[in-house]
């Protein structure tokens, strides 16, 4: 039996999925927020006077970007988790590379610990979305009582 679609390796199919694309974009956006924050914090001396608002702005931007996979895949927890981990892996890799330019960057948190933080974050959100989806599904479906067969 022949298929009209050309055969694609599984890895290539994963790279073309929505979860990967959204995760990659999320990772790029998170990396841009991180690079922007580090450049402003370390190379704009006047920003030291506004360190609190500067840091709060970076955290708020990062939090908004983190929500992209959550909003996109809320009803599909497996894709939410996969997309979030891809994005967080790109952020962690960027953080690792930036450690070569900002020598004291890794003193507070190692890149692997940052990666695991993101895995735990997106894992928790994916589990919560799955449980909520199961509760909604159980609530909307009627309860069927088993009937005894008459002999």
Backbone as a chain_set.jsonl record, in Angstrom:
{"seq": "XXXXXXXXXXXXXXXXXXXXXXXXXXXXXXXXXXXXXXXXXXXXXXXXXXXXXXXXXXXXXXXXXXXXXXXXXXXXXXXXXXXXXXXXXXXXXXXXXXXXXXXXXXXXXXXXXXXXXXXXXXXXXXXXXXXXXXXXXXXXXXXXXXXXXXX", "coords": {"N": [[0.847, -1.163, 0.0], [0.703, 2.105, -0.946], [1.563, 5.378, 0.029], [0.387, 8.719, -0.385], [1.767, 10.745, 0.697], [5.131, 11.84, 1.207], [7.593, 9.901, 2.948], [8.639, 10.863, 6.129], [11.3, 11.186, 8.412], [10.941, 10.506, 11.954], [12.134, 12.398, 13.655], [12.402, 14.657, 12.052], [9.707, 15.18, 11.607], [8.951, 15.917, 14.203], [10.428, 18.275, 14.46], [9.017, 19.886, 12.761], [6.651, 20.317, 14.019], [3.934, 22.034, 15.707], [4.343, 22.381, 18.452], [7.144, 22.343, 18.72], [7.869, 24.55, 17.129], [6.55, 26.723, 18.438], [7.773, 26.48, 20.933], [10.466, 26.959, 20.226], [10.308, 29.623, 19.342], [9.463, 30.801, 21.73], [11.724, 30.304, 23.296], [13.625, 31.856, 21.922], [12.533, 34.419, 22.318], [12.606, 34.557, 25.149], [15.358, 34.425, 25.495], [16.136, 36.796, 24.256], [15.01, 38.647, 26.036], [16.556, 38.056, 28.313], [19.203, 38.644, 27.385], [18.884, 41.361, 26.73], [18.242, 42.401, 29.27], [20.63, 41.801, 30.695], [22.535, 43.287, 29.234], [21.591, 45.925, 29.536], [21.675, 46.134, 32.345], [24.398, 45.839, 32.863], [25.837, 47.511, 31.161], [24.752, 50.009, 30.948], [25.187, 52.559, 32.812], [23.459, 54.407, 34.047], [21.196, 52.97, 34.563], [21.453, 51.776, 36.994], [20.415, 53.367, 38.964], [17.756, 52.849, 38.761], [17.332, 50.171, 39.395], [15.494, 48.419, 40.649], [12.881, 48.848, 39.307], [13.834, 48.266, 36.714], [14.619, 45.548, 36.9], [12.161, 44.444, 37.645], [10.672, 44.96, 35.355], [12.014, 43.348, 33.496], [11.463, 40.821, 34.605], [8.663, 40.806, 34.389], [8.322, 40.933, 31.585], [9.58, 38.517, 30.904], [7.858, 36.726, 32.236], [5.496, 37.091, 30.794], [6.308, 36.083, 28.317], [6.845, 33.439, 28.992], [4.299, 32.477, 29.28], [3.38, 31.978, 26.719], [3.552, 29.246, 25.517], [1.811, 28.06, 27.35], [-0.683, 29.315, 27.025], [-1.131, 28.699, 24.356], [-1.203, 25.864, 24.242], [-2.951, 24.906, 26.223], [-5.054, 23.063, 26.388], [-3.819, 20.801, 25.588], [-1.804, 19.095, 27.24], [0.608, 17.539, 26.925], [1.855, 18.61, 24.652], [2.122, 21.192, 25.597], [3.994, 20.844, 27.671], [6.201, 19.82, 26.188], [6.699, 21.938, 24.38], [7.261, 24.03, 26.171], [9.581, 23.019, 27.408], [11.364, 22.921, 25.258], [11.602, 25.677, 24.677], [12.624, 26.573, 27.147], [15.01, 25.178, 27.205], [16.44, 26.425, 25.167], [16.671, 28.962, 26.333], [18.236, 28.257, 28.573], [20.565, 27.384, 27.289], [21.383, 29.786, 26.111], [21.866, 31.227, 28.447], [23.998, 29.718, 29.437], [25.975, 30.251, 27.457], [26.188, 33.044, 27.752], [27.465, 33.115, 30.166], [30.164, 32.966, 29.577], [30.795, 35.518, 28.828], [29.872, 37.155, 30.863], [31.307, 36.789, 33.635], [30.622, 36.235, 36.302], [28.071, 35.33, 36.238], [27.12, 32.694, 36.522], [27.418, 32.157, 39.187], [25.298, 32.327, 40.995], [23.303, 30.624, 39.972], [23.584, 27.607, 38.262], [23.66, 26.665, 34.754], [22.394, 24.14, 34.268], [20.782, 23.836, 36.533], [19.058, 25.973, 36.123], [17.793, 25.061, 33.802], [16.496, 22.769, 34.819], [14.761, 23.999, 36.596], [12.986, 25.242, 34.826], [11.93, 22.947, 33.574], [10.598, 21.794, 35.741], [8.765, 23.853, 36.266], [7.197, 24.052, 33.834], [6.4, 21.401, 33.763], [4.821, 21.19, 36.075], [2.758, 22.982, 35.41], [1.733, 21.703, 33.14], [0.809, 19.289, 34.256], [-1.14, 20.317, 35.994], [-2.876, 21.424, 34.089], [-3.663, 19.09, 32.782], [-4.958, 17.664, 34.85], [-7.027, 19.477, 35.439], [-8.356, 19.416, 32.958], [-9.2, 16.745, 32.977], [-10.957, 16.822, 35.142], [-12.932, 18.602, 34.183], [-13.79, 17.13, 31.998], [-14.826, 14.844, 33.294], [-16.857, 16.008, 34.668], [-18.593, 16.913, 32.698], [-19.437, 14.661, 31.344], [-21.959, 12.169, 31.417], [-22.767, 10.125, 34.254], [-22.656, 6.737, 34.084], [-24.515, 4.059, 35.133], [-23.852, 0.706, 35.819], [-25.78, -1.917, 34.389], [-27.529, -4.8, 35.402], [-27.508, -7.916, 33.847], [-30.287, -9.702, 32.757], [-31.087, -13.029, 33.252]], "CA": [[0.0, 0.0, 0.0], [1.551, 3.287, -1.036], [1.012, 6.597, 0.6], [0.613, 9.874, -1.251], [2.688, 11.634, 1.405], [6.486, 11.289, 1.314], [7.969, 9.448, 4.289], [9.53, 11.76, 6.873], [11.787, 10.613, 9.678], [10.205, 11.01, 13.114], [12.776, 13.597, 14.183], [12.026, 15.779, 11.194], [8.296, 15.48, 11.878], [8.919, 16.638, 15.477], [10.94, 19.624, 14.232], [8.017, 20.656, 12.024], [5.41, 20.384, 14.794], [3.577, 23.313, 16.345], [4.954, 22.451, 19.781], [8.542, 22.719, 18.574], [7.97, 25.931, 16.626], [6.173, 27.655, 19.508], [8.837, 26.398, 21.934], [11.665, 27.641, 19.722], [10.05, 31.071, 19.395], [9.47, 31.182, 23.139], [13.128, 30.317, 23.711], [14.28, 33.034, 21.333], [12.032, 35.609, 23.018], [13.169, 34.562, 26.504], [16.784, 34.741, 25.372], [16.239, 38.238, 23.978], [14.746, 39.351, 27.296], [17.728, 37.861, 29.16], [20.333, 39.408, 26.84], [18.575, 42.781, 26.914], [18.362, 42.735, 30.691], [22.045, 41.797, 31.082], [23.232, 44.404, 28.588], [21.185, 47.172, 30.197], [22.138, 46.133, 33.731], [25.856, 45.878, 32.969], [26.502, 48.469, 30.268], [24.096, 51.315, 31.016], [25.39, 52.942, 34.212], [22.316, 55.144, 34.59], [20.131, 52.038, 34.955], [21.658, 51.364, 38.387], [19.514, 54.175, 39.789], [16.416, 52.288, 38.611], [17.531, 48.719, 39.369], [14.249, 47.737, 41.007], [11.962, 48.843, 38.164], [14.472, 47.585, 35.576], [14.517, 44.113, 37.129], [10.745, 44.089, 37.621], [10.268, 44.973, 33.948], [12.571, 42.131, 32.876], [10.699, 39.676, 35.112], [7.32, 40.87, 33.805], [8.439, 40.525, 30.182], [9.854, 37.08, 30.897], [6.644, 36.012, 32.64], [4.573, 37.117, 29.653], [6.816, 35.173, 27.287], [6.676, 32.076, 29.516], [2.892, 32.099, 29.117], [3.03, 31.685, 25.32], [3.158, 27.839, 25.338], [0.689, 27.735, 28.233], [-1.906, 29.784, 26.38], [-1.309, 28.005, 23.07], [-1.439, 24.427, 24.373], [-3.581, 24.634, 27.515], [-5.89, 21.86, 26.296], [-2.969, 19.678, 25.175], [-0.702, 19.169, 28.211], [1.871, 16.965, 26.442], [2.474, 19.619, 23.782], [2.496, 22.312, 26.468], [5.249, 20.488, 28.324], [7.267, 19.728, 25.186], [6.979, 23.278, 23.887], [7.913, 24.773, 27.245], [10.945, 22.51, 27.62], [12.191, 23.387, 24.125], [11.885, 27.094, 24.91], [13.477, 26.734, 28.318], [16.336, 24.663, 26.837], [17.115, 27.508, 24.443], [17.035, 29.969, 27.333], [19.341, 27.722, 29.376], [21.762, 27.408, 26.449], [21.785, 31.192, 26.031], [22.421, 31.541, 29.768], [25.312, 29.067, 29.47], [26.878, 31.018, 26.583], [26.409, 34.356, 28.352], [28.403, 32.94, 31.274], [31.521, 33.2, 29.093], [30.981, 36.962, 28.713], [29.612, 37.713, 32.181], [31.988, 35.716, 34.356], [29.998, 35.922, 37.591], [26.661, 35.023, 36.002], [26.766, 31.345, 36.982], [27.67, 31.99, 40.619], [24.032, 32.167, 41.706], [22.596, 29.455, 39.454], [24.212, 26.933, 37.13], [22.719, 26.492, 33.635], [21.586, 22.931, 34.424], [19.761, 24.126, 37.541], [18.07, 26.826, 35.451], [17.025, 24.188, 32.923], [15.618, 21.928, 35.632], [13.715, 24.882, 37.11], [11.995, 25.371, 33.753], [11.258, 21.653, 33.407], [9.66, 21.671, 36.861], [7.717, 24.853, 36.071], [6.295, 23.63, 32.768], [5.828, 20.12, 34.16], [3.73, 21.465, 37.014], [1.643, 23.61, 34.682], [1.148, 20.669, 32.279], [0.045, 18.381, 35.109], [-2.334, 21.047, 36.435], [-3.78, 21.517, 32.941], [-4.194, 17.758, 32.546], [-5.919, 17.364, 35.923], [-8.192, 20.329, 35.218], [-9.059, 18.867, 31.803], [-9.872, 15.514, 33.4], [-12.097, 17.21, 35.984], [-13.96, 19.16, 33.307], [-14.318, 16.011, 31.223], [-15.644, 14.016, 34.182], [-18.043, 16.786, 35.069], [-19.508, 17.097, 31.571], [-19.938, 13.374, 30.853], [-22.916, 11.581, 32.363], [-22.343, 8.941, 34.981], [-23.417, 5.584, 33.615], [-24.547, 2.981, 36.121], [-23.903, -0.597, 35.128], [-27.033, -2.64, 34.527], [-27.375, -6.251, 35.502], [-28.142, -8.692, 32.784], [-31.291, -10.647, 33.221], [-30.877, -14.36, 32.66]], "C": [[0.898, 1.233, 0.0], [0.802, 4.506, -0.522], [1.299, 7.758, -0.337], [1.586, 10.864, -0.618], [4.082, 11.034, 1.429], [6.79, 10.923, 2.768], [8.95, 10.437, 4.915], [10.028, 11.028, 8.097], [11.061, 11.264, 10.853], [10.811, 12.3, 13.672], [12.392, 14.814, 13.354], [10.568, 16.169, 11.421], [8.168, 16.267, 13.177], [9.389, 18.081, 15.282], [9.938, 20.504, 13.491], [6.719, 20.843, 12.8], [5.183, 21.779, 15.374], [4.271, 23.468, 17.694], [6.414, 22.882, 19.678], [8.679, 24.17, 18.122], [7.632, 26.957, 17.699], [7.238, 27.657, 20.594], [10.097, 27.126, 21.496], [11.475, 29.159, 19.752], [10.053, 31.573, 20.833], [10.895, 31.273, 23.656], [13.883, 31.514, 23.174], [13.83, 34.299, 22.061], [12.579, 35.699, 24.444], [14.652, 34.927, 26.479], [16.999, 36.223, 25.091], [15.982, 39.059, 25.232], [15.967, 39.253, 28.206], [18.916, 38.691, 28.679], [20.096, 40.903, 27.032], [18.746, 43.214, 28.352], [19.832, 42.791, 31.112], [22.809, 42.972, 30.483], [22.873, 45.714, 29.276], [21.754, 47.236, 31.614], [23.645, 46.333, 33.836], [26.531, 46.956, 32.133], [25.829, 49.829, 30.211], [24.177, 51.77, 32.477], [24.189, 53.661, 34.832], [21.193, 54.211, 35.047], [20.291, 51.55, 36.393], [20.739, 52.144, 39.331], [18.086, 53.62, 39.782], [16.477, 50.769, 38.576], [16.252, 47.953, 39.681], [13.252, 47.7, 39.857], [12.532, 48.14, 36.932], [14.326, 46.073, 35.715], [13.07, 43.644, 37.089], [10.215, 44.041, 36.186], [10.767, 43.721, 33.24], [11.797, 40.896, 33.323], [9.301, 39.655, 34.496], [7.338, 40.455, 32.336], [8.68, 39.021, 30.073], [8.616, 36.272, 31.253], [5.61, 35.994, 31.508], [5.006, 36.139, 28.569], [6.641, 33.719, 27.719], [5.251, 31.576, 29.284], [2.523, 31.709, 27.684], [2.689, 30.206, 25.118], [1.953, 27.45, 26.187], [-0.629, 28.119, 27.562], [-2.182, 28.995, 25.106], [-1.742, 26.555, 23.239], [-2.131, 24.052, 25.686], [-4.421, 23.361, 27.494], [-5.108, 20.64, 25.819], [-1.712, 19.676, 26.054], [0.63, 18.597, 27.725], [2.6, 17.956, 25.535], [2.902, 20.842, 24.578], [3.847, 22.04, 27.11], [6.411, 20.466, 27.324], [7.673, 21.108, 24.679], [7.717, 24.109, 24.933], [9.344, 24.325, 27.473], [11.861, 22.929, 26.478], [12.572, 24.846, 24.332], [12.843, 27.304, 26.062], [14.884, 26.206, 28.049], [17.113, 25.718, 26.064], [17.535, 28.629, 25.388], [18.24, 29.508, 28.146], [20.644, 27.709, 28.585], [22.282, 28.834, 26.3], [22.441, 31.638, 27.332], [23.823, 30.95, 29.913], [26.335, 29.865, 28.662], [27.179, 32.382, 27.193], [27.362, 34.286, 29.539], [29.856, 33.121, 30.862], [31.832, 34.7, 29.001], [30.784, 37.676, 30.051], [30.074, 36.652, 33.189], [31.337, 35.341, 35.679], [28.531, 35.516, 37.455], [26.256, 33.68, 36.609], [27.018, 31.13, 38.469], [26.379, 31.71, 41.389], [23.287, 30.912, 41.268], [23.335, 28.901, 38.242], [23.195, 26.756, 36.001], [21.844, 25.243, 33.765], [20.471, 23.144, 35.452], [18.67, 25.021, 36.957], [17.184, 25.983, 34.544], [16.035, 23.348, 33.726], [14.494, 22.747, 36.275], [12.602, 25.039, 36.075], [11.232, 24.085, 33.512], [10.226, 21.47, 34.515], [8.487, 22.638, 36.69], [6.708, 24.394, 35.021], [5.676, 22.268, 33.068], [4.663, 20.309, 35.109], [2.519, 22.068, 36.323], [0.956, 22.572, 33.793], [0.311, 19.685, 33.095], [-1.239, 19.06, 35.591], [-3.339, 21.164, 35.296], [-4.423, 20.163, 32.651], [-5.261, 17.408, 33.583], [-7.181, 18.201, 35.738], [-9.02, 19.823, 34.042], [-9.807, 17.593, 32.15], [-11.095, 15.833, 34.269], [-13.241, 17.766, 35.143], [-14.607, 18.043, 32.494], [-15.229, 15.132, 32.075], [-16.935, 14.73, 34.557], [-19.061, 16.884, 33.937], [-20.07, 15.788, 31.041], [-20.881, 12.77, 31.879], [-22.336, 10.339, 33.033], [-23.251, 7.796, 34.546], [-23.356, 4.516, 34.686], [-24.642, 1.656, 35.391], [-25.233, -1.3, 35.399], [-26.749, -4.136, 34.6], [-28.121, -6.908, 34.336], [-29.196, -9.62, 33.391], [-31.098, -11.969, 32.503], [-32.158, -15.049, 32.364]], "O": [[1.76, 1.374, 0.867], [-0.418, 4.62, -0.635], [2.333, 7.783, -1.006], [2.156, 11.713, -1.303], [4.221, 9.831, 1.651], [6.298, 11.564, 3.697], [9.958, 10.799, 4.309], [9.262, 10.321, 8.753], [10.623, 12.411, 10.771], [10.083, 13.19, 14.111], [12.093, 15.876, 13.9], [10.233, 17.354, 11.426], [7.361, 17.192, 13.254], [8.822, 19.004, 15.867], [10.001, 21.73, 13.582], [5.783, 21.462, 12.295], [6.108, 22.581, 15.51], [4.732, 24.556, 18.04], [6.871, 23.705, 20.471], [9.493, 24.925, 18.655], [8.343, 27.949, 17.857], [7.576, 28.715, 21.125], [10.726, 27.825, 22.29], [12.382, 29.892, 20.144], [10.583, 32.647, 21.121], [11.239, 32.213, 24.373], [14.688, 32.119, 23.882], [14.653, 35.155, 22.384], [12.968, 36.775, 24.899], [15.134, 35.654, 27.347], [17.928, 36.835, 25.619], [16.659, 40.06, 25.469], [16.374, 40.248, 28.806], [19.565, 39.366, 29.478], [20.999, 41.629, 27.447], [19.324, 44.265, 28.63], [20.241, 43.72, 31.807], [23.641, 43.581, 31.156], [23.753, 46.525, 29.568], [22.259, 48.277, 32.034], [24.12, 46.934, 34.799], [27.692, 47.283, 32.379], [26.293, 50.715, 29.493], [23.326, 51.403, 33.288], [23.943, 53.526, 36.031], [20.333, 54.615, 35.83], [19.36, 50.971, 36.954], [20.335, 51.631, 40.375], [17.304, 53.893, 40.693], [15.749, 50.141, 37.808], [15.962, 46.943, 39.039], [12.814, 46.618, 39.465], [11.794, 47.491, 36.19], [13.954, 45.393, 34.758], [12.778, 42.571, 36.561], [9.404, 43.179, 35.848], [10.03, 43.102, 32.472], [11.506, 40.019, 32.51], [8.81, 38.591, 34.119], [6.467, 39.708, 31.892], [8.063, 38.34, 29.254], [8.352, 35.241, 30.635], [4.932, 34.988, 31.298], [4.176, 35.451, 27.975], [6.322, 32.862, 26.894], [5.034, 30.376, 29.112], [1.445, 31.158, 27.463], [1.616, 29.916, 24.588], [1.159, 26.6, 25.783], [-1.574, 27.331, 27.54], [-3.33, 28.661, 24.811], [-2.563, 26.063, 22.465], [-1.899, 22.958, 26.202], [-4.485, 22.653, 28.499], [-5.679, 19.56, 25.664], [-0.673, 20.199, 25.651], [1.684, 19.123, 28.082], [3.816, 18.123, 25.639], [3.923, 21.46, 24.274], [4.735, 22.892, 27.099], [7.474, 21.027, 27.588], [8.862, 21.406, 24.565], [8.68, 24.808, 24.615], [10.227, 25.151, 27.706], [13.023, 23.259, 26.714], [13.738, 25.212, 24.18], [13.766, 28.114, 25.973], [15.852, 26.727, 28.603], [18.312, 25.889, 26.281], [18.627, 29.181, 25.257], [19.164, 30.286, 28.381], [21.708, 27.99, 29.136], [23.49, 29.063, 26.358], [23.451, 32.342, 27.318], [24.725, 31.598, 30.444], [27.439, 30.122, 29.141], [28.324, 32.83, 27.15], [27.997, 35.282, 29.884], [30.702, 33.402, 31.711], [32.992, 35.103, 29.086], [31.446, 38.675, 30.336], [29.323, 35.742, 33.542], [31.496, 34.207, 36.132], [27.832, 35.374, 38.458], [25.159, 33.554, 37.153], [26.844, 30.016, 38.962], [26.384, 30.928, 42.34], [22.704, 30.213, 42.098], [23.669, 29.638, 37.313], [21.993, 26.703, 36.26], [20.666, 25.283, 33.407], [19.347, 22.682, 35.257], [17.491, 24.845, 37.264], [15.966, 26.163, 34.517], [14.869, 23.232, 33.351], [13.393, 22.234, 36.474], [11.419, 24.976, 36.41], [10.025, 24.113, 33.271], [9.103, 21.039, 34.253], [7.34, 22.271, 36.945], [5.507, 24.352, 35.286], [4.542, 22.008, 32.668], [3.628, 19.659, 34.962], [1.382, 21.702, 36.622], [-0.271, 22.559, 33.698], [-0.775, 19.292, 32.669], [-2.304, 18.443, 35.594], [-4.54, 21.016, 35.521], [-5.604, 20.1, 32.311], [-6.335, 16.916, 33.236], [-8.29, 17.682, 35.867], [-10.248, 19.8, 34.114], [-10.922, 17.377, 31.676], [-12.137, 15.191, 34.144], [-14.402, 17.428, 35.376], [-15.826, 18.016, 32.323], [-16.295, 14.72, 31.617], [-17.977, 14.1, 34.738], [-20.264, 16.933, 34.192], [-21.088, 15.799, 30.349], [-20.627, 12.85, 33.08], [-21.53, 9.611, 32.454], [-24.475, 7.893, 34.638], [-22.272, 4.109, 35.103], [-25.424, 1.508, 34.452], [-25.741, -1.271, 36.521], [-25.846, -4.652, 33.942], [-29.204, -6.487, 33.929], [-28.972, -10.237, 34.432], [-30.962, -12.008, 31.281], [-32.152, -16.174, 31.864]]}, "num_chains": 1, "name": "protein.A"}
